[in-house]
Amino acid sequence: MVGRPLDEIEDTLVERARRGDADAYEDLVRRYTEMAFRAAYVVTGSAPDAEEAAQDAFVKAFRALHRFRAGAPFRPWLLRIVGNEARNRRRAAGRRTALELRLAEGLSAGGAAPSPEAAAEAAEERRALLRALVTVGDDHRQVVSCRYLLQLSVEETAAALGIPEGTVKSRLARALAHLRELMEPVRHG
């Protein structure tokens, strides 16, 4: 499969999995495990719950492969199942979600080491952003988290959360405006 476009490789794996090839589905699971966990974590706010939701989603996706539309992108379809599982788990537990600092730290970009002052400032800004993100409400927090922390496209965010793309865009706009207001004192203070 070396040298083939990723979409073509994914399509081949999905088609093989649909025909009952467990190794092909295992490859898909390996390819999307981290993303499924992160998407579930955004919804549940709990690593153990996210892990269970992701595992359950992979099992449900495998059982539903016969309903998967051939040629459609697999990732948004899977993320929608993950999102549903995570929401169900969260509802059953009766918890409110909150992002934790370690999620942001786990997604930080590499590069040259910043100065100690810059690192401290960035860490404080990250903590302030996460505190602010908790105040925007579940719907807005989920959209912002999917779009910017998980780096999903608008289409993938919509599929993962089971909402229209227009709703993703409007929630993003409102949440980002609110976050800008909340972050203004941190940047200038």
C-alpha positions as CSV (number, residue, x, y, z in Angstrom):
1,M,0.0,0.0,0.0
2,V,3.1,2.2,-0.1
3,G,2.7,5.2,-2.4
4,R,-1.0,5.1,-2.6
5,P,-3.1,8.1,-1.4
6,L,-4.3,7.9,2.1
7,D,-8.0,8.1,1.1
8,E,-7.5,5.2,-1.3
9,I,-5.8,3.1,1.4
10,E,-8.6,3.9,3.8
11,D,-11.2,3.0,1.2
12,T,-9.4,-0.3,0.6
13,L,-9.3,-1.1,4.4
14,V,-13.0,-0.2,4.8
15,E,-14.0,-2.4,1.9
16,R,-11.9,-5.3,3.1
17,A,-13.4,-4.8,6.6
18,R,-16.9,-4.8,5.2
19,R,-16.2,-8.2,3.6
20,G,-15.2,-9.5,7.0
21,D,-11.4,-9.0,7.0
22,A,-10.6,-8.5,10.7
23,D,-7.0,-7.5,10.0
24,A,-8.3,-4.6,7.9
25,Y,-10.6,-3.4,10.6
26,E,-7.8,-3.7,13.1
27,D,-5.7,-1.4,10.9
28,L,-8.6,1.1,10.9
29,V,-8.8,0.9,14.7
30,R,-5.1,1.6,15.0
31,R,-5.3,4.5,12.6
32,Y,-8.2,6.2,14.5
33,T,-7.8,5.1,18.2
34,E,-6.1,8.3,19.4
35,M,-8.5,10.6,17.5
36,A,-11.5,8.6,18.8
37,F,-10.2,8.9,22.3
38,R,-9.6,12.6,22.1
39,A,-13.1,13.2,20.5
40,A,-14.7,11.1,23.3
41,Y,-12.6,13.0,25.9
42,V,-13.9,16.3,24.7
43,V,-17.5,15.1,25.4
44,T,-17.0,13.1,28.6
45,G,-14.2,15.1,30.3
46,S,-13.0,11.8,31.7
47,A,-10.1,9.6,30.4
48,P,-11.7,6.3,31.6
49,D,-15.1,7.2,30.2
50,A,-13.5,8.4,26.9
51,E,-11.6,5.1,26.6
52,E,-14.7,3.1,27.1
53,A,-16.8,5.2,24.7
54,A,-14.1,4.9,22.0
55,Q,-13.9,1.1,22.5
56,D,-17.7,0.8,22.4
57,A,-17.8,3.0,19.3
58,F,-15.3,0.8,17.5
59,V,-17.4,-2.3,18.3
60,K,-20.6,-0.6,17.1
61,A,-18.9,0.7,14.0
62,F,-17.7,-2.8,13.2
63,R,-21.3,-4.1,13.6
64,A,-22.7,-1.3,11.4
65,L,-20.1,-1.5,8.6
66,H,-22.7,-3.1,6.3
67,R,-24.6,0.2,6.6
68,F,-21.6,2.4,5.8
69,R,-22.0,4.1,2.4
70,A,-19.2,2.9,0.1
71,G,-16.9,5.7,-1.0
72,A,-18.0,8.0,1.9
73,P,-15.3,9.3,4.2
74,F,-14.8,6.8,7.1
75,R,-13.5,9.2,9.7
76,P,-16.5,11.5,10.1
77,W,-18.8,8.4,10.1
78,L,-16.7,6.9,12.9
79,L,-16.5,10.1,14.8
80,R,-20.2,10.5,14.8
81,I,-20.5,7.1,16.4
82,V,-17.8,8.0,18.9
83,G,-19.6,11.3,19.7
84,N,-22.9,9.4,20.3
85,E,-21.3,6.9,22.5
86,A,-19.5,9.6,24.5
87,R,-22.7,11.6,24.9
88,N,-24.6,8.5,26.0
89,R,-21.9,7.7,28.6
90,R,-21.9,11.2,29.9
91,R,-25.7,11.4,30.2
92,A,-25.7,8.1,32.0
93,A,-23.1,9.2,34.5
94,G,-24.9,12.6,35.0
95,R,-21.6,14.5,34.8
96,R,-20.9,17.9,33.3
97,T,-17.8,18.0,31.1
98,A,-14.8,20.1,31.8
99,L,-11.5,20.2,29.8
100,E,-8.4,19.6,31.8
101,L,-4.9,21.1,31.5
102,R,-3.3,17.8,30.5
103,L,-5.5,17.7,27.3
104,A,-4.0,21.0,26.2
105,E,-0.5,20.0,27.2
106,G,-0.9,16.7,25.3
107,L,-1.8,18.6,22.1
108,S,0.9,21.3,22.3
109,A,3.1,21.7,19.2
110,G,6.8,20.9,19.0
111,G,9.6,23.2,17.9
112,A,12.4,25.1,19.5
113,A,12.4,25.3,23.3
114,P,10.9,28.6,24.4
115,S,12.5,30.7,27.1
116,P,11.5,30.0,30.6
117,E,9.5,33.3,30.7
118,A,7.8,32.5,27.4
119,A,7.0,29.0,28.6
120,A,5.5,30.3,31.8
121,E,3.5,32.9,30.0
122,A,2.2,30.4,27.5
123,A,1.3,27.9,30.3
124,E,-0.7,30.7,32.1
125,E,-2.4,31.7,28.9
126,R,-3.3,28.0,28.2
127,R,-4.7,27.6,31.7
128,A,-6.7,30.8,31.3
129,L,-8.1,29.6,28.0
130,L,-9.2,26.3,29.5
131,R,-10.8,28.1,32.4
132,A,-12.6,30.4,29.9
133,L,-13.6,27.4,27.7
134,V,-15.4,25.8,30.6
135,T,-17.6,28.9,30.9
136,V,-18.9,28.9,27.3
137,G,-21.4,26.0,27.8
138,D,-21.3,22.4,26.6
139,D,-22.5,22.9,23.0
140,H,-20.0,25.7,22.3
141,R,-17.1,24.0,24.2
142,Q,-17.6,20.8,22.1
143,V,-17.5,22.6,18.8
144,V,-14.4,24.7,19.8
145,S,-12.7,21.6,21.1
146,C,-13.4,19.5,18.0
147,R,-12.5,22.3,15.6
148,Y,-9.4,23.6,17.3
149,L,-8.1,21.1,19.8
150,L,-8.7,18.1,17.7
151,Q,-8.2,20.0,14.5
152,L,-11.2,18.6,12.7
153,S,-12.7,20.3,9.7
154,V,-16.1,21.9,10.0
155,E,-17.6,18.9,8.1
156,E,-15.9,16.4,10.5
157,T,-17.0,18.4,13.5
158,A,-20.6,18.4,12.3
159,A,-20.4,14.7,11.7
160,A,-18.8,13.9,15.1
161,L,-21.3,16.0,17.0
162,G,-24.3,15.0,14.8
163,I,-25.2,18.6,14.0
164,P,-25.5,20.6,10.7
165,E,-22.4,22.4,9.4
166,G,-24.2,25.8,9.7
167,T,-24.7,25.1,13.4
168,V,-21.0,24.4,13.9
169,K,-20.1,27.7,12.2
170,S,-22.6,29.7,14.3
171,R,-21.6,28.1,17.5
172,L,-18.0,28.7,16.7
173,A,-18.5,32.3,16.0
174,R,-20.4,32.9,19.2
175,A,-18.0,30.8,21.3
176,L,-14.9,32.5,19.9
177,A,-16.4,36.0,20.4
178,H,-17.1,35.1,24.1
179,L,-13.6,33.6,24.5
180,R,-12.0,36.7,23.0
181,E,-13.8,38.9,25.6
182,L,-12.7,36.6,28.5
183,M,-9.1,36.4,27.3
184,E,-8.6,40.1,26.7
185,P,-7.6,40.8,30.4
186,V,-5.1,37.9,30.3
187,R,-3.4,39.2,27.2
188,H,-3.2,42.8,28.3
189,G,-3.1,42.3,32.1
